[in-house]
Amino acid sequence: MSEASARRKPSDQPALLDKELEHLPPELRWREWMGRIEAVIFAASEPVTRSVLARVVGRNCNIDLLIDDIRAEFIGRPL
């Protein structure tokens, strides 16, 4: 087991991610969450559940609004 995984409990992960970004202004925190959601979705080989997405941004984030903003950024861009 690595040192990092020894310090971190899986059940603590969502709260840890929220707290890790508390120092950022809200707009930068939002951009970070968008990037995390985008990375998980694009890297996944199958549809990603909301509970999985909540683990990378924290349970208090509005995943629907994050996804709406990601979609808006991709309008007119070929993927």
MMTF fields as JSON, N, C-alpha, C and O atoms, coordinates in Angstrom:
{
  "mmtfVersion": "1.0.0",
  "mmtfProducer": "UNKNOWN",
  "numBonds": 315,
  "numAtoms": 316,
  "numGroups": 79,
  "numChains": 1,
  "numModels": 1,
  "chainsPerModel": [1],
  "groupsPerChain": [79],
  "chainIdList": ["A"],
  "bondAtomList": [4, 2, 8, 6, 12, 10, 16, 14, 20, 18, 24, 22, 28, 26, 32, 30, 36, 34, 40, 38, 44, 42, 48, 46, 52, 50, 56, 54, 60, 58, 64, 62, 68, 66, 72, 70, 76, 74, 80, 78, 84, 82, 88, 86, 92, 90, 96, 94, 100, 98, 104, 102, 108, 106, 112, 110, 116, 114, 120, 118, 124, 122, 128, 126, 132, 130, 136, 134, 140, 138, 144, 142, 148, 146, 152, 150, 156, 154, 160, 158, 164, 162, 168, 166, 172, 170, 176, 174, 180, 178, 184, 182, 188, 186, 192, 190, 196, 194, 200, 198, 204, 202, 208, 206, 212, 210, 216, 214, 220, 218, 224, 222, 228, 226, 232, 230, 236, 234, 240, 238, 244, 242, 248, 246, 252, 250, 256, 254, 260, 258, 264, 262, 268, 266, 272, 270, 276, 274, 280, 278, 284, 282, 288, 286, 292, 290, 296, 294, 300, 298, 304, 302, 308, 306, 312, 310],
  "bondOrderList": [1, 1, 1, 1, 1, 1, 1, 1, 1, 1, 1, 1, 1, 1, 1, 1, 1, 1, 1, 1, 1, 1, 1, 1, 1, 1, 1, 1, 1, 1, 1, 1, 1, 1, 1, 1, 1, 1, 1, 1, 1, 1, 1, 1, 1, 1, 1, 1, 1, 1, 1, 1, 1, 1, 1, 1, 1, 1, 1, 1, 1, 1, 1, 1, 1, 1, 1, 1, 1, 1, 1, 1, 1, 1, 1, 1, 1, 1],
  "groupList": [{"groupName": "MET", "atomNameList": ["N", "CA", "C", "O"], "elementList": ["N", "C", "C", "O"], "formalChargeList": [0, 0, 0, 0], "bondAtomList": [1, 0, 2, 1, 3, 2], "bondOrderList": [1, 1, 2], "singleLetterCode": "M", "chemCompType": "L-PEPTIDE LINKING"}, {"groupName": "SER", "atomNameList": ["N", "CA", "C", "O"], "elementList": ["N", "C", "C", "O"], "formalChargeList": [0, 0, 0, 0], "bondAtomList": [1, 0, 2, 1, 3, 2], "bondOrderList": [1, 1, 2], "singleLetterCode": "S", "chemCompType": "L-PEPTIDE LINKING"}, {"groupName": "GLU", "atomNameList": ["N", "CA", "C", "O"], "elementList": ["N", "C", "C", "O"], "formalChargeList": [0, 0, 0, 0], "bondAtomList": [1, 0, 2, 1, 3, 2], "bondOrderList": [1, 1, 2], "singleLetterCode": "E", "chemCompType": "L-PEPTIDE LINKING"}, {"groupName": "ALA", "atomNameList": ["N", "CA", "C", "O"], "elementList": ["N", "C", "C", "O"], "formalChargeList": [0, 0, 0, 0], "bondAtomList": [1, 0, 2, 1, 3, 2], "bondOrderList": [1, 1, 2], "singleLetterCode": "A", "chemCompType": "L-PEPTIDE LINKING"}, {"groupName": "ARG", "atomNameList": ["N", "CA", "C", "O"], "elementList": ["N", "C", "C", "O"], "formalChargeList": [0, 0, 0, 0], "bondAtomList": [1, 0, 2, 1, 3, 2], "bondOrderList": [1, 1, 2], "singleLetterCode": "R", "chemCompType": "L-PEPTIDE LINKING"}, {"groupName": "LYS", "atomNameList": ["N", "CA", "C", "O"], "elementList": ["N", "C", "C", "O"], "formalChargeList": [0, 0, 0, 0], "bondAtomList": [1, 0, 2, 1, 3, 2], "bondOrderList": [1, 1, 2], "singleLetterCode": "K", "chemCompType": "L-PEPTIDE LINKING"}, {"groupName": "PRO", "atomNameList": ["N", "CA", "C", "O"], "elementList": ["N", "C", "C", "O"], "formalChargeList": [0, 0, 0, 0], "bondAtomList": [1, 0, 2, 1, 3, 2], "bondOrderList": [1, 1, 2], "singleLetterCode": "P", "chemCompType": "L-PEPTIDE LINKING"}, {"groupName": "ASP", "atomNameList": ["N", "CA", "C", "O"], "elementList": ["N", "C", "C", "O"], "formalChargeList": [0, 0, 0, 0], "bondAtomList": [1, 0, 2, 1, 3, 2], "bondOrderList": [1, 1, 2], "singleLetterCode": "D", "chemCompType": "L-PEPTIDE LINKING"}, {"groupName": "GLN", "atomNameList": ["N", "CA", "C", "O"], "elementList": ["N", "C", "C", "O"], "formalChargeList": [0, 0, 0, 0], "bondAtomList": [1, 0, 2, 1, 3, 2], "bondOrderList": [1, 1, 2], "singleLetterCode": "Q", "chemCompType": "L-PEPTIDE LINKING"}, {"groupName": "LEU", "atomNameList": ["N", "CA", "C", "O"], "elementList": ["N", "C", "C", "O"], "formalChargeList": [0, 0, 0, 0], "bondAtomList": [1, 0, 2, 1, 3, 2], "bondOrderList": [1, 1, 2], "singleLetterCode": "L", "chemCompType": "L-PEPTIDE LINKING"}, {"groupName": "HIS", "atomNameList": ["N", "CA", "C", "O"], "elementList": ["N", "C", "C", "O"], "formalChargeList": [0, 0, 0, 0], "bondAtomList": [1, 0, 2, 1, 3, 2], "bondOrderList": [1, 1, 2], "singleLetterCode": "H", "chemCompType": "L-PEPTIDE LINKING"}, {"groupName": "TRP", "atomNameList": ["N", "CA", "C", "O"], "elementList": ["N", "C", "C", "O"], "formalChargeList": [0, 0, 0, 0], "bondAtomList": [1, 0, 2, 1, 3, 2], "bondOrderList": [1, 1, 2], "singleLetterCode": "W", "chemCompType": "L-PEPTIDE LINKING"}, {"groupName": "GLY", "atomNameList": ["N", "CA", "C", "O"], "elementList": ["N", "C", "C", "O"], "formalChargeList": [0, 0, 0, 0], "bondAtomList": [1, 0, 2, 1, 3, 2], "bondOrderList": [1, 1, 2], "singleLetterCode": "G", "chemCompType": "PEPTIDE LINKING"}, {"groupName": "ILE", "atomNameList": ["N", "CA", "C", "O"], "elementList": ["N", "C", "C", "O"], "formalChargeList": [0, 0, 0, 0], "bondAtomList": [1, 0, 2, 1, 3, 2], "bondOrderList": [1, 1, 2], "singleLetterCode": "I", "chemCompType": "L-PEPTIDE LINKING"}, {"groupName": "VAL", "atomNameList": ["N", "CA", "C", "O"], "elementList": ["N", "C", "C", "O"], "formalChargeList": [0, 0, 0, 0], "bondAtomList": [1, 0, 2, 1, 3, 2], "bondOrderList": [1, 1, 2], "singleLetterCode": "V", "chemCompType": "L-PEPTIDE LINKING"}, {"groupName": "PHE", "atomNameList": ["N", "CA", "C", "O"], "elementList": ["N", "C", "C", "O"], "formalChargeList": [0, 0, 0, 0], "bondAtomList": [1, 0, 2, 1, 3, 2], "bondOrderList": [1, 1, 2], "singleLetterCode": "F", "chemCompType": "L-PEPTIDE LINKING"}, {"groupName": "THR", "atomNameList": ["N", "CA", "C", "O"], "elementList": ["N", "C", "C", "O"], "formalChargeList": [0, 0, 0, 0], "bondAtomList": [1, 0, 2, 1, 3, 2], "bondOrderList": [1, 1, 2], "singleLetterCode": "T", "chemCompType": "L-PEPTIDE LINKING"}, {"groupName": "ASN", "atomNameList": ["N", "CA", "C", "O"], "elementList": ["N", "C", "C", "O"], "formalChargeList": [0, 0, 0, 0], "bondAtomList": [1, 0, 2, 1, 3, 2], "bondOrderList": [1, 1, 2], "singleLetterCode": "N", "chemCompType": "L-PEPTIDE LINKING"}, {"groupName": "CYS", "atomNameList": ["N", "CA", "C", "O"], "elementList": ["N", "C", "C", "O"], "formalChargeList": [0, 0, 0, 0], "bondAtomList": [1, 0, 2, 1, 3, 2], "bondOrderList": [1, 1, 2], "singleLetterCode": "C", "chemCompType": "L-PEPTIDE LINKING"}],
  "groupTypeList": [0, 1, 2, 3, 1, 3, 4, 4, 5, 6, 1, 7, 8, 6, 3, 9, 9, 7, 5, 2, 9, 2, 10, 9, 6, 6, 2, 9, 4, 11, 4, 2, 11, 0, 12, 4, 13, 2, 3, 14, 13, 15, 3, 3, 1, 2, 6, 14, 16, 4, 1, 14, 9, 3, 4, 14, 14, 12, 4, 17, 18, 17, 13, 7, 9, 9, 13, 7, 7, 13, 4, 3, 2, 15, 13, 12, 4, 6, 9],
  "groupIdList": [1, 2, 3, 4, 5, 6, 7, 8, 9, 10, 11, 12, 13, 14, 15, 16, 17, 18, 19, 20, 21, 22, 23, 24, 25, 26, 27, 28, 29, 30, 31, 32, 33, 34, 35, 36, 37, 38, 39, 40, 41, 42, 43, 44, 45, 46, 47, 48, 49, 50, 51, 52, 53, 54, 55, 56, 57, 58, 59, 60, 61, 62, 63, 64, 65, 66, 67, 68, 69, 70, 71, 72, 73, 74, 75, 76, 77, 78, 79],
  "secStructList": [7, 7, 2, 2, 2, 2, 2, 7, 7, 4, 4, 4, 2, 2, 2, 2, 2, 2, 2, 2, 6, 6, 6, 1, 7, 2, 2, 2, 2, 2, 2, 2, 2, 2, 2, 2, 2, 2, 2, 2, 2, 2, 2, 7, 1, 1, 7, 7, 7, 2, 2, 2, 2, 2, 2, 2, 2, 7, 6, 6, 1, 7, 2, 2, 2, 2, 2, 2, 2, 2, 2, 2, 2, 2, 6, 6, 7, 7, 7],
  "xCoordList": [0.842, 0.0, 0.888, 1.851, 0.562, 1.365, 1.103, 0.096, 2.008, 1.864, 0.609, -0.092, 0.32, -0.863, -2.136, -3.037, -2.235, -3.458, -3.583, -4.698, -2.476, -2.528, -3.094, -3.734, -2.878, -3.369, -4.822, -5.466, -5.356, -6.675, -7.62, -7.294, -8.785, -9.819, -10.749, -11.071, -11.199, -12.121, -13.373, -13.856, -13.907, -15.12, -14.875, -15.819, -13.623, -13.294, -13.068, -13.002, -12.95, -12.544, -13.418, -12.856, -14.768, -15.535, -15.307, -15.149, -15.287, -15.07, -13.667, -13.488, -12.684, -11.312, -11.212, -10.542, -11.876, -11.802, -12.435, -11.907, -13.541, -14.153, -13.21, -12.989, -12.654, -11.798, -10.511, -9.971, -10.019, -8.757, -8.854, -7.829, -10.042, -10.216, -10.769, -11.063, -10.913, -11.493, -10.717, -11.296, -9.43, -8.595, -8.824, -8.432, -9.449, -9.67, -10.903, -11.876, -10.867, -12.089, -13.147, -12.795, -14.421, -15.482, -15.377, -15.618, -15.023, -14.965, -13.838, -14.006, -12.71, -11.621, -11.94, -11.583, -12.613, -13.048, -14.006, -13.906, -14.934, -15.907, -15.187, -15.522, -14.194, -13.427, -12.689, -12.624, -12.143, -11.461, -12.445, -12.142, -13.621, -14.632, -15.063, -15.242, -15.228, -15.584, -14.511, -14.828, -13.262, -12.161, -12.138, -11.861, -12.427, -12.456, -13.578, -13.378, -14.773, -15.919, -15.621, -15.85, -15.118, -14.793, -13.777, -13.941, -12.753, -11.725, -12.305, -11.984, -13.14, -13.731, -14.635, -14.58, -15.459, -16.387, -15.637, -15.976, -14.627, -13.907, -13.005, -12.719, -12.556, -11.68, -12.46, -11.891, -13.738, -14.541, -14.857, -15.078, -14.87, -15.21, -16.701, -17.179, -17.424, -18.87, -19.484, -18.756, -20.808, -21.44, -21.028, -20.836, -20.901, -20.46, -21.66, -22.438, -21.812, -22.944, -22.677, -21.534, -23.753, -23.635, -22.847, -22.117, -22.989, -22.249, -20.746, -19.967, -20.329, -18.905, -18.449, -17.383, -19.234, -18.874, -18.822, -17.963, -19.733, -19.733, -18.449, -18.018, -17.836, -16.584, -15.422, -14.461, -15.483, -14.36, -14.56, -13.613, -15.778, -16.018, -16.61, -16.625, -17.086, -17.724, -19.231, -19.791, -19.859, -21.318, -22.114, -23.294, -21.506, -22.229, -22.224, -22.825, -21.561, -21.525, -22.773, -23.293, -23.246, -24.379, -23.85, -23.423, -23.881, -23.321, -24.062, -23.45, -25.376, -26.148, -25.673, -25.538, -25.417, -24.938, -23.522, -23.2, -22.687, -21.337, -21.399, -20.696, -22.243, -22.376, -22.954, -22.527, -23.918, -24.475, -23.377, -23.324, -22.503, -21.426, -20.405, -19.875, -20.138, -19.226, -19.831, -19.146, -21.105, -21.791, -21.731, -21.466, -21.975, -21.96, -20.589, -20.498, -19.533, -18.184, -17.898, -17.084, -18.554, -18.286, -19.173, -18.996, -20.115, -20.971, -20.092, -19.302, -20.243, -19.485, -18.072, -17.338, -17.672, -16.318, -16.41, -17.191, -15.632, -15.674, -14.983, -13.907, -15.592, -14.993, -14.937, -14.468],
  "yCoordList": [-1.174, 0.0, 1.237, 1.318, 2.191, 3.405, 4.295, 4.143, 5.21, 6.132, 6.98, 7.228, 7.431, 8.27, 7.498, 8.026, 6.249, 5.483, 5.092, 4.895, 4.976, 4.66, 5.835, 5.623, 7.051, 8.238, 8.529, 9.271, 7.973, 8.353, 7.167, 6.073, 7.389, 6.365, 6.617, 7.773, 5.565, 5.78, 6.553, 7.375, 6.311, 7.018, 8.503, 9.293, 8.894, 10.301, 11.066, 12.295, 10.374, 11.001, 12.185, 13.236, 12.09, 13.253, 14.493, 15.591, 14.331, 15.483, 16.044, 17.262, 15.188, 15.614, 16.495, 17.528, 16.086, 16.86, 18.238, 19.221, 18.33, 19.633, 20.518, 21.672, 19.994, 20.79, 21.199, 22.272, 20.365, 20.667, 21.921, 22.532, 22.313, 23.474, 24.698, 25.707, 24.628, 25.751, 27.052, 28.134, 26.958, 28.15, 28.871, 30.029, 28.202, 28.796, 29.692, 29.415, 30.76, 31.549, 30.663, 29.733, 30.931, 30.071, 29.776, 28.641, 30.769, 30.526, 29.558, 28.74, 29.635, 28.693, 27.301, 26.296, 27.254, 25.965, 25.307, 24.106, 26.079, 25.552, 25.008, 23.934, 25.755, 25.307, 23.997, 23.114, 23.871, 22.639, 21.474, 20.391, 21.701, 20.644, 20.263, 19.083, 21.262, 20.963, 20.088, 19.114, 20.431, 19.653, 18.228, 17.297, 18.052, 16.698, 15.868, 14.713, 16.475, 15.774, 15.404, 14.268, 16.353, 16.132, 14.996, 14.134, 14.986, 13.951, 12.571, 11.615, 12.458, 11.161, 10.681, 9.516, 11.575, 11.189, 10.754, 9.734, 11.514, 11.186, 9.971, 9.291, 9.689, 8.532, 7.236, 6.15, 7.338, 6.156, 5.344, 5.89, 4.049, 3.159, 2.839, 2.166, 3.322, 3.122, 4.322, 5.128, 4.455, 5.599, 5.687, 4.674, 6.917, 7.174, 7.597, 8.456, 7.001, 7.327, 8.627, 9.059, 9.227, 10.454, 10.202, 11.079, 9.018, 8.736, 8.708, 9.117, 8.236, 8.26, 9.698, 10.075, 10.498, 11.903, 12.649, 13.509, 12.323, 12.979, 12.685, 13.497, 11.539, 11.212, 12.084, 12.256, 12.635, 13.459, 14.949, 15.726, 15.358, 16.778, 17.043, 18.19, 16.039, 16.211, 16.175, 16.549, 15.734, 15.537, 16.832, 16.825, 17.931, 19.198, 19.968, 21.04, 19.444, 20.103, 19.744, 18.634, 20.676, 20.407, 19.84, 20.586, 18.541, 17.853, 18.248, 18.381, 18.435, 18.832, 20.166, 20.321, 21.133, 22.441, 22.341, 22.999, 21.527, 21.324, 20.745, 21.207, 19.734, 19.109, 20.094, 20.121, 20.899, 21.934, 22.887, 23.235, 23.309, 24.223, 23.55, 24.186, 22.283, 21.542, 21.448, 21.681, 21.108, 21.033, 22.373, 22.42, 23.459, 24.79, 25.111, 25.747, 24.679, 24.934, 24.164, 24.599, 23.041, 22.215, 22.554, 21.979, 23.465, 23.844, 24.427, 25.342, 23.89, 24.382, 23.853, 24.218, 23.006, 22.428, 20.964, 20.215, 20.547, 19.142, 18.262, 18.596, 17.18, 16.225, 14.853, 13.904],
  "zCoordList": [0.0, 0.0, 0.0, 0.761, -0.849, -0.921, 0.29, 0.981, 0.531, 1.663, 1.52, 2.502, 0.285, 0.058, 0.346, 0.998, -0.126, 0.115, 1.579, 2.062, 2.295, 3.72, 4.513, 5.543, 4.064, 4.766, 4.458, 5.201, 3.393, 2.905, 2.978, 2.52, 3.553, 3.582, 2.407, 2.129, 1.696, 0.565, 0.964, 0.185, 2.153, 2.561, 2.794, 2.782, 3.005, 3.229, 1.927, 1.943, 0.822, -0.425, -0.852, -1.159, -0.894, -1.345, -0.494, -1.029, 0.818, 1.689, 1.475, 1.466, 1.306, 1.085, -0.158, -0.141, -1.229, -2.459, -2.291, -2.811, -1.584, -1.342, -0.546, -0.912, 0.534, 1.407, 0.713, 0.987, -0.172, -0.836, -1.701, -2.003, -2.101, -2.983, -2.266, -2.908, -0.95, -0.217, -0.401, -0.305, -0.661, -0.81, -2.14, -2.289, -3.097, -4.422, -4.427, -3.725, -5.211, -5.406, -6.074, -6.8, -5.844, -6.379, -7.873, -8.286, -8.696, -10.143, -10.509, -11.414, -9.833, -10.109, -9.582, -10.196, -8.443, -7.903, -8.883, -9.133, -9.442, -10.412, -11.642, -12.14, -12.13, -13.308, -13.008, -13.864, -11.818, -11.428, -11.414, -11.914, -10.842, -10.815, -12.227, -12.528, -13.092, -14.487, -15.132, -15.814, -14.919, -15.488, -14.979, -15.737, -13.703, -13.14, -13.742, -14.116, -13.832, -14.417, -15.867, -16.283, -16.624, -18.029, -18.179, -19.042, -17.364, -17.451, -17.177, -17.883, -16.18, -15.847, -16.981, -17.374, -17.5, -18.567, -19.823, -20.422, -20.224, -21.451, -21.299, -22.284, -20.097, -19.885, -19.682, -19.791, -19.39, -19.073, -20.326, -21.406, -20.153, -21.264, -21.296, -22.209, -20.303, -20.23, -19.516, -18.938, -19.546, -18.883, -17.409, -16.737, -16.933, -15.567, -14.73, -15.145, -13.562, -12.692, -11.929, -11.779, -11.457, -10.667, -9.38, -8.917, -8.809, -7.572, -7.833, -6.972, -8.996, -9.346, -9.526, -9.039, -10.214, -10.417, -9.088, -8.89, -8.182, -6.869, -6.104, -5.286, -6.36, -5.67, -6.126, -5.377, -7.324, -7.801, -7.555, -7.676, -7.213, -6.947, -5.576, -5.13, -4.908, -3.612, -3.744, -4.775, -2.72, -2.76, -2.754, -3.104, -2.371, -2.311, -3.618, -3.704, -4.633, -5.939, -6.729, -6.611, -7.527, -8.402, -9.714, -10.596, -9.833, -11.002, -12.272, -13.332, -12.172, -13.362, -13.921, -15.135, -13.039, -13.503, -14.068, -15.057, -13.45, -13.985, -15.395, -16.293, -15.583, -16.903, -17.91, -19.064, -17.488, -18.385, -18.855, -20.034, -17.945, -18.316, -19.242, -20.154, -19.007, -19.895, -21.288, -22.284, -21.359, -22.666, -23.389, -24.59, -22.664, -23.272, -23.858, -24.907, -23.193, -23.714, -25.002, -25.816, -25.186, -26.364, -27.555, -28.629, -27.394, -28.526, -29.634, -29.403, -30.813, -31.973, -32.065, -32.984, -31.141, -31.191, -31.59, -31.005, -32.57, -32.958, -31.913, -31.418, -31.601, -30.654, -31.284, -30.656]
}
